[in-house]
Structures are given as structure tokens and as C-alpha cells.
Amino acid sequence: MKKAPHRSMFQSSRGKQDSTSQRDLPGKISDKNQHKTHSVQNYFKAASRKLAGVFTILLFRKRKKGNTNDNKTNNQVKTLSFSSSTDHSTGSDVRSSARLKSFGSYGSSTSASGHIPTPDFSFEDICKATGNFSEGNKIGEGRFGTVYKGRLKDGSLVAVKRTKKDKYEEGLSLQFKNEILALSKIEHRNLVRLFGFMEHRDEQIIVVEYVGNGNLREHLDGVRGNGLEIAERLDIAIDVAHALTYLHTYTDPPIIHRDIKASNILITEKLRAKVADFGFARLALEDPAATHISTQVKGTAGYVDPEYTRTYQLTEKSDVYSFGVLLVELMTGRYPIESKRPVKERITIRWAMKSLNEGEFVIAMDPRLRRSPASNMVVEKVLKLAHQCLAPVRQSRPSMKNCAEVLWGIRKNFKEKASSSSSSASHYSANFPDIDARNNRHLFGIEEDESYRFISA
């Protein structure tokens, strides 16, 4: 019985087939069988051409239909879908314009790929929500533009970030697309939620979750609330650690925020933290062998990783450095750079770390914090963690997950130490909400047990 031809015999060219010696094959093939082989090949080639023709017709009809639908709404805005994130300076490379998109929940099933669902409100709706961008609804100003408070048709309170027309340039356009791409991929209770975005004529708008209790810097300055006590500052540090752990570990690919600072940490009415402003965010390389991203330096003076500044190599550990600066800011109450202070105190992290190394960390403690054995212990241990985060070489810095676990241990020790003191209530400010701890066992994203296991929100 003759053997059927092995599929490795079918070569890509006739010349290669002719040069193949039959003695190298498992069995001899007759001319008749070779003829059958060519017949089978010709049959499949013909079938492939027919199938390709059918797909071409279907694709043409689909595109034609899509163009017809696009023309109906072209008077307002254009649509956008994400495909690339390889810009050399600020991150994503999104190749088309955008129309307002919205989410029905904290993300979508397509968030991993950066795809945005179909929009359900317009530029006119945003104008109405903000009172036509009235001064009374203005809540902030930044490098991106002006931020307004608004209320959507469904009653949701939102923050509307609107680009200044006189600053509409390529850099801002990339920052706008960068923020959308990052926000479309995240879903966590300690990160602001994206409601939608749009490009309308010469305007760029991002609609995000409204957090109405100011930012961390305002609370540290006493502009908001009654001043944050040590327990609240520790909770905020843990919230930020959870947010960054999520970005670095639980998104695909990982996201590097690149602009962690006190003014980008929004505070809720319950004094919880939400990380905002993803304009400088970068998606880490998907190549598992890659150790860093070579990119233009972005960030805020005083918070930027010096190794990143020197080498232009960005990693998740650059966020860890910024987090270390933030920890020092939380414990001292000072800005990272205090130009009006004596020379030795102008760079806050240097002054604070010097005080810690000399055993005089209490000197660096924010004078607005109440002193007690429990609060002093927290300041010392948090500054020691900050010292690790601020290591000059990134390999020496802990991961954000490690930081979260250390902070959980500090809080556990703090609660034990504070509960044994009659003044435990003084570790919270007057505006700290009354929360039932039993209902918040998983509130911070980590199970409170011996292992401090991280839980993604």
C-alpha cells in the first residue's frame, strides 16, 4: 500500500520541490501522486482566491456603511480608538480624533485593550452640565487647562478638564491622549474614574469623577478641613500605595504614573485618597525582558527620580522614588522644595533624612501633628520607609507592594500602641468621619491578616 504524501513535502516554490531528492522522503512517490499533489495545491489556491474575494466585498460594504454613519455625526466630533502606545516623549500615540465616551461602571470589559465604548452624551451636554463653563463652577487650574465642576443628566457629579485654547499645542494634545489611554485601562477605588472625553473643534475635554474635598496639599496647608492627624495621613499613604501597586502590578501592561505629588492626590469626604492626573503616565513595555523605557524626562521638580533624570531610563521604581518624597511630605507637612528656608532645609528630603539619621526625627515632624508615643513611632517608621524609597539606585528601592505591606504593619502597630493610651482619639482630626472598622476590613485593598495579602479593587 502506498503511503500518503507527508505535508512537509509541499514546498513554497516549484524549484524547491524539484530539488528535493525522493530518497530523503519516507516513501517513494510516483509521478501520479505528484500530479495529485499539484492538483490539491491548485484547488486550495483557487478556493483561497474566491474566499478572499468574498471577504473583500464584505469589508468594502462594511466600510461603506461605516462611512455613511460617520458622515451623519461629522458635524460634531470624530471617533477614536487606541492602537499604539509608543510615543517617544509622553507615551501613547493615538492616531485619530475623539468623541465623548462614557462608562457605565468603574471601567469596561475592553479596558485592557484601551478600547472606549460608544458615547451617550455630547459637547452640548457638557456645556449644560458646567453652566457653559461658568466661573462659579471653576474648581481648579493646571498645565492641562481649567477644571470645572459639572452635573450630568443622570445626576453624576463630574470634573471637566478643558484645554485652554491659547495653549492648544502638540504637547498638550499628546498629554490629553496619554491620560485617556491610561484612564481607560484602570479600575480601582483609589484612582479617579474616567467618565469620558472629547475633541470638539479646537477644544479637548476630559470628564472624570468629581472628588469634592480638595487635594492632599491643601489639607496639609490647612486650606481644607481641620488639618490631618497622623492616623489620617497614614491611611492616605496606604491608599496611594495601593493605587500605585495596582498600576504597577495588576494592569496589563503596567502603568507608570510619572507625576506622583501631593496636589495630584485627591481627598474624599471620608478622607480617603484617589490618585489623579495621568497626563504624564507611561505604559511599560510589554517585552518581559525589557528593564526600562528610554524616554524624555517628565514630572514635577522635587519629586522626579534623579536616576531617571540622569539616564532617561524610566521604570516603576521612579514612581517609588516620588512616593518616598510624598511620605516625607506627609510626615513633615513641608513642600519638597522650600526656597525661603535656611540653605540646609531647602530640600526637604535631605533635611528630613539627616534628622532621621541623627536620631532627631521629631524635629522633622509636622508641628501641626499631636505628639505622643504612638504618633512619634509612626513618623520614625514612615521616614525609614521613605529613606528606602529614596535610594539613589533604583534596584535598592522596594516595590510599591512592599511599601503597602510595610505601611500596613506600621498601622497595625500604631493601633495597638494608641489603644493602650487614653489619648487615642487625639490621633484623628475633628473632621475625621465616624467609620465602623468592622465594615471596612477590605477597604484599603489588602486583607488585614498576618500575610497582608494584596486585593485588587
Buried (B, 14 or more C-beta within 10 A) or exposed (E): EEEEBEEEBEEEEEEEBEEEEEEEBEEEBEEEBBEBBEEEEEEEEEEEEEEEEEEEEEEEEEEEEEEEEEEEEEEBBBBBEBEEBEBEBBBBBBEEBBBBBBBEEBBBEEBBEBBBBEBBBBBEBBBBBBBEBEEEBBBBEEEBBBBBBBBBEEEBEBBBBBBBEEEBEEEBBBBBBBBBBBBBBBBBBBBBBBBBBBBBEEBBBBBBBBBEBBBBBBBBBEEBBEBBBBBBBBBBBBBBBBBBBBBBBBBEBBBBBBBBBBBBBBBBEEBBBBBBBBBBBBBBBEEEEEEBBEBEBBBBEBBBBEBBEEEEBBBBBBBBBBBBBBBBBBBBBBBBBBEEBEEEBBBBBEBBBBBBEEEEBEEBBBEEBBEBEBBBBBBBBBBBBBBBBBBEEBEEBBBBBBBBBBBBEBBEBBBEBBEEBEEBEBBBBEBBEEEEEEEEEEBBBBBBEEEBEBEEB
